[in-house]
Amino acid sequence: IGDIAFVKPDNLDRVVRHYSAKNFYPGRFAAGYMPPHPSFYVRREFYQAYGLYKLDYKIAADYELLIRFLFTRKLRFVYIPQVMVYMRTGGVSNQSFESRYILNKEIIKACAENGIQTNMFRLSLKYFNKIFEYIVPQLNPGKKYSG
């Protein structure tokens, strides 16, 4: 796993958010944190052994898969300290308050299915920490992160 950088949809050189996996460990799933899933690479044999994305999730299928692989199945992972993916801002999970609510309900479901206790209050605390993901790019406006 590595880091990802979010860019403006109309200016792909403008990084607006840096999402790092540096401080991730599987115990953070209960608080609503996961490593940036676009930077998660795993061998095909693990999908064959532990399953694919569960299609009954509308938004959090990636979250459930990462819990299953990294927490439940305890796959070892290595953090690579570089931006591995540049992606545009937006996405289903950030469209509205309702989509965030659905996301957090699905995170609670994913945690429960994999033996992790959490609740909506605990998950809501993650939004305060997300502020710091926006500060780093603002300190270096227009900086293109190398990867």
Secondary structure by P-SEA (a helix, b strand, c coil): cbbbbbccccccccccbbbbcccccccccccccccccccccccaaaaaacccccccccccaaaaaaaacccccccbbbbcccccccccccccccccaaaaaaaaaaaaaaaaaacccccaaaaaaccccaaaaaaaaaacccccccc
